[in-house]
Amino acid sequence: MLLMRLFFLLLLLPAPVFAQLELKPPPRPPKPTTFPEIVITPERAAVLQKGGMVPINACHLKIDGECVSEGLSCVRKALGKAGLSGKEGVLLMGKGTEVGRAFWLLEWAGVPEVKVVEGGRLKSRSRRETRFEAPPREEAAADAEWVRTRFGEKGTEILDLRDEGIWMEKEYEAPPRWAAGHVPHALPFDFRRWLPEKGRWPEPGEPWETLDRLGPRNADRDRIEPEAEIVLYGEGPGDSLPGLGYLLLRRMDRQVRVFPGGFKAWAADGTSPVVRVLGAPEVARLLGIDDPRGKTDAALIDLREPGDYSRLGHLPGAVNHPAYDERESLETFMAARWPVGTASRIPIVLYCYGRGCIRSRNTATHLARMGYMNLVWFREGWPGWLDAGLPVVEEPR
């Protein structure tokens, strides 16, 4: 009788209340990612072994620069020899810049998920060699050909990581390695500031607060594109700094690639353009100003406006081509004076209004894409030449 009354009571409940009483099965929890494989970088391995604490089922990741320069197949083979199959997630233990390099190598090879951890107090055991079978993550790397087709393009930003310090904080003083030669349109940057302190990595967005201010000069409109794909390179395939940058940017869900060969491979292949940043004394020697015996066949292009070129004067031997000249394209200008077929490797010196002027940088990138290989950015420009007390040519009035 009691059951019958309860049934009628339920039937008499308003529809919305009745609906609320419907019981649905709880959603199934997502299947957890398993991390049976543990990888230790050489730096971390030394620390753990010294204290007698090595994780169980661990392998040491030892992939040298020569293997990286050989390409993805060598990296995947090395991981297989270390006992990694690529089928499961990996816990990565390390410290310093090496953990970033290991993170990039594992992702590049195709490990589905990599997590960086600290610690480890379990006994080790040997791992058997296996076949690394995961599909590679091709978009984690860029070769020289890829970089040659992308530098200076909208949607791509290239960072040179060889020098120390944040150049925006040093009044945009050109760091030495970047100044000695870099990939066209690349900007210098240093991720070492965000190495973990006391085992703790910075908040994911923290490095971007600085990186977001990066540009060739202190102007908001010239900063790097927030949504651009970022390409990182260092000195060579053994350099761990691009890996560190890769790890930090991946933590921010940014699109990022590493150019494994670095500047060493870029400059050595003979088909890639290089931009150098020179000061007034170096440009004077290149042009043979003080000693004609040191003069080269360099082309010297003044990118200022025609009125400034004629009214204020110019460097000896400079030919004027305003950067924003709509009457004559850069291609026509160069073809009439220094055609790429015969002058692709002569030094082409570019200058404009000084450090705050980026016409020379942009023109160098344009010329590099046209096939010119030896580009000189005289960054201090006309003011720097005057400050150095070097001779000028004044046009007759």
N, C-alpha and C positions, 0 to 999 in steps of 0.2 A: 504493500500500500504506500509505504514511504517512497519507494522508487517511482511509483506511478505519479505521485504528487510532484516529485522533482522533475519528471519529464514534462509535465504540463507547465510547470514554472518556467522551464527553459523555453518552451514554445511561446510563452507570453512575453518574454523579454523583447524590448525594441530591437530592430534589426542591427543598428550600429553596435549595441552592447553585445548582441549575440556574436557578431563578427569578431569582436575583441576576444571572445572566449575560445576562438579557434586556435588550436595548438599546432604550430608548424615545427617540423624537425629542425634542430639547430644546424646552421651551416657547417659544413666540414672544414676543419682547419686546413690551411694550405700545407702542402707537403713540404716538410723542412728540407733545406739543402744540407747534404752530408759533406763533411770535410775530412775524409779519411787520410788524405795525403798532406804531409807537412814538408815545407821547403825552408831551408835555412841558408841565408847568405853567408859568405865566407867570414865577414866581420863578426856576425852574431855567433857563428859556430865556434870561433876562437874563444869568445867570452863564455859560452856554455861549457865547452870542454875543459876550460880552466877550472871551473867550479864543479865539474863532474855531473852536470845536468844537461842531458841531451834528450829531446822529445822522442817518444816511441814512433816507429814507422817514419822516421825523418830521413830526408836526403839533403845533401849539400848541393847548392846550385853553383856550379863553376863553369861559366860560359865566357870564354875570353873574347877579346875584340876581333881576333882573326876569324872565329866561328861566326860572329855577328856579321862581319863583312862578307862572308860567303853567302849569307842569306838565310831565309826562313827554314829551308830544309835542314840546314846544319843545326839550327837551334832546336828544332823538333826532334831530330835524331839524338841530340845531347840530352834532352829531357827524357826520352825513352830509355837511354842508357842509365839515367839516374833512377829509373823505376817509375816514372810518371806515365800514366796512360792518357791523361787529358779528359777522362770520362767524368771525373768528379771535381768538386770544388777543392781549392787549395788554401791552407792556412800558411801564410808567409811570415816568417820570423826574421827580423833583421834590424839593423840600425844604420844611421847615416844615409848617405846618398845611394848606397848599394841596394837598400830595400826598394827604392824607387826603380832602379834599373831592373831588378828581379821582377817587380810587379809588371813592368812593361813587357819584358821578355815572355812571361807567362801568358799575358793577355794576347800578345802578338801571335804566340804559338797556337792559341785557341782554347786555353783553359776556361771553362764556362763561368767560373766565379772565383775571384781571388780576394781573400781578406787578410789584412795586415794585423798581426797580433804581437804581443810581447810576452816573454816568459818561457817556461818549459822546464819540467823537473822529472821527466820520466826516462826510463832506460831506453837506449836505442837498440834497434835490431837491423839486420841487413835487409836491403831491398833488392829484389830480383829485377834484372833488366827486362823491359817490356817494350811494346810498340806504342808510340804516341799516336793516337787515332783521332783526336778531336779536330774538327775543321778549323783552319787558321782564321785569325781575325785580321784580314788583309788591311783593313782601314786603320790599324794601329801604327802603320809605318808608311813611309814615302821614300821612293828611290829618287835618284838624281833627275831622271826624266820627268817624273811627276812634279818635282819642285820647279824644273825649268819651264813647265807649262803653266804654273800657278803663281809664281812670284809677281807681286804688283797687281794681281787680279782682285777685284772686289769679292769679298767672302773668304779670303785667305790672309792670314797674318803669320809671318815667319819671325821666330825669336832666336837670336844668337845667345847661347848660354855660357860662353867661354870666359867672360870677365866677371870679376867680383863687384858687387855694389849695385845700387839702383841709380841709374844715371839721371833720373828726374830730380833726385836729391843731391846731385853733384853739379847742378847748373848745366846739365846736358853736356858735360865734358866728355868727349869721345873716349871710351875705354880702349886700352892699347891693342888688344887682339882684334877687336871689331874694327878699329881704325886701320889696322894693317891689311885688312881684306875681309869682306863678308859677302854673303849672298845678296844680290840686289834687293833692295827694299826691306831687308831684315833689320830689326831693331834689337839692341842689347838688353838683356834682362838677367836677373839672378834669383833663383828660387831658394838658395841656401838659407835665407832668413827664416824660412818656415820649416826647418828641420825640427823634429819633435824634441821637446824639452821634457826631461824626466819621464820619457816613454809616452808622452801625450802629443798627438798631432794637433795642429791648429784647427779651429772651426773651418768647415769646408769653404765658406765664403771669404775667409780672411785674406788669402793671397790676392783675390780678385779686387779687393779694395785698393791695392797698390797697382796691380796690373791694369786696371781700368783707366789709370791716369797715364799709361805709357803712350808715347808718341814721339815724333821727331823734333817737336818743340812744344813750348808751353801754350797750347791753344786747344780748346775743347774740340773744335771741328777736325783736328788732325789726330785725335786719339784712335786707338785700334777699334775695330768694329766689335761691338759686344757679342754678336752672334756668329762671328767668323770662325772658321775652322783654323786651329792653331797648329803650326808645324814647328817642332823644336829640333835644334841641332847643337852639337858640341864640337870638340876638337876632332874626335874620331870614333870608331866603333867601340872602343873600350871606355869611353867617357860615360860616367854614371849620372851626370847632371841632367841630361834630357829625360832619363827615367824618373828622376825625382820630380821634374816638372810635369811629366805625364801623370804620375800618381796623384799629385796635388790637383791637377786640372780634371782628372777623371772623378775625383771626389766631389767636384762641383758640377758634374754631368756636362762638361764641356767637350766639344768635338776636338780631338787632339791626335796628332801623329808625331812620330819620331823619324827623323832622317838619320838612319843608323850610321852611314858613312861619315857624317859630319863634314866640317869644312875641309879636312884633310882630303877626303875623297872628292869633294866638289872642286877644289883647286887643282887636283892632280889629273883629272881626266882630259883636260885640254879642250873641252867643248862647252864649259860652263863659264859665264861671265862673272867677273869679280869687281867689286867696288872698293876702292881704297879712300880713306879720308886723310888728306895731307894738309899741313899748315903752310904758311907763306914761305918759310925758308926752303922747305922741300919742293914746293912748286917752282920757286926761283931756280933751284938747281936743275930741276927737270927741264925748264925752259932755257937754261944756259944764260941766265941774266948776268951773273957775276963772272962766270967762266964759260965762254962760248964752246970750249972743248967738251963740256958736259951736256950740251944741247941735244935733245932728242927730236924725233919727228912728231912730237906731240901736237895734237889739235887743241886749240884754246878757244872756248866758247863763252862769251859774255851773255848771260840770260836776262840782263836788266832791260829796262825800257830804252828805246832809241834816244830819247832826250837825255837821259842820264849818261848813257854811253858817250855821247858827243859833248855834252855840256860839262860833265864832271871829269871826264877822262876815263881811261881803261888801261888794262895790263898790256904791255908790249906784245904785239902779235895776236891780240884777241879779235875774234870776229863776232859781231853782234847778231844774236838771234833771240828776240824776246820770247820768253817761255810761252806767252799767250798770244803769239802772233797768228792772226787769222788769215794773213795774206799769203804766207808760205809755210807749208807743213814742215815738220822736223825731217820727215823722210825726203822731201824735195831739197831742203837745205843741205842735208848730209850728202845726198847723191851728187850734188853739184860740186862739192868740195872734198869730201872724204868718203867715197863710195865704199860700202861694206865689203865688196869683193876684194879690194886692195888695202883697205885700212882697218879691217876688223880687229887687228891686234895692236895698233898703235895706241899710246896713251891719249885719252880724250879728257881734257881738264875742263871742268864746269864750275862756274862761280856766279854768284848773284849779290844780294845785298847784305850778306853776313849770316851769322849763326841762326838767326831767327827766320831766314828765308829758306824755303824747302824746294824752290824751283830746281836747284841742282840735283837734289835727291830724286825728285820725280822724273827729271829728264834722264838721269843715269839709268833709272829703271826702264824708261821707254827705249833708250838706246840699246840696253841689254836685250830687250825683247826683239829688237831689230837685228841683232847678231853681233854687236860690238862687245868685245871681251874685256878690254882693259880700260876701266872707267875710274876717273879720279874726281872725287868730290872735294873741291877747295871750300871747306865749310865756313871758314872765317870770311871769305869773299872780299869784296872791295874794301870794307873797313879794315879788315885784317892786313891787307896789302899796304894800305896807307900807314897803319900803325907800325908796320915793320920797316918803314922808311924806304921802300923799294921804288924803283923808277916807274913812272906812269907816262902815258901818251895822252897829250891834250889835243883834241881836234881843233883846227883853225876855225875861227868864228867869222 
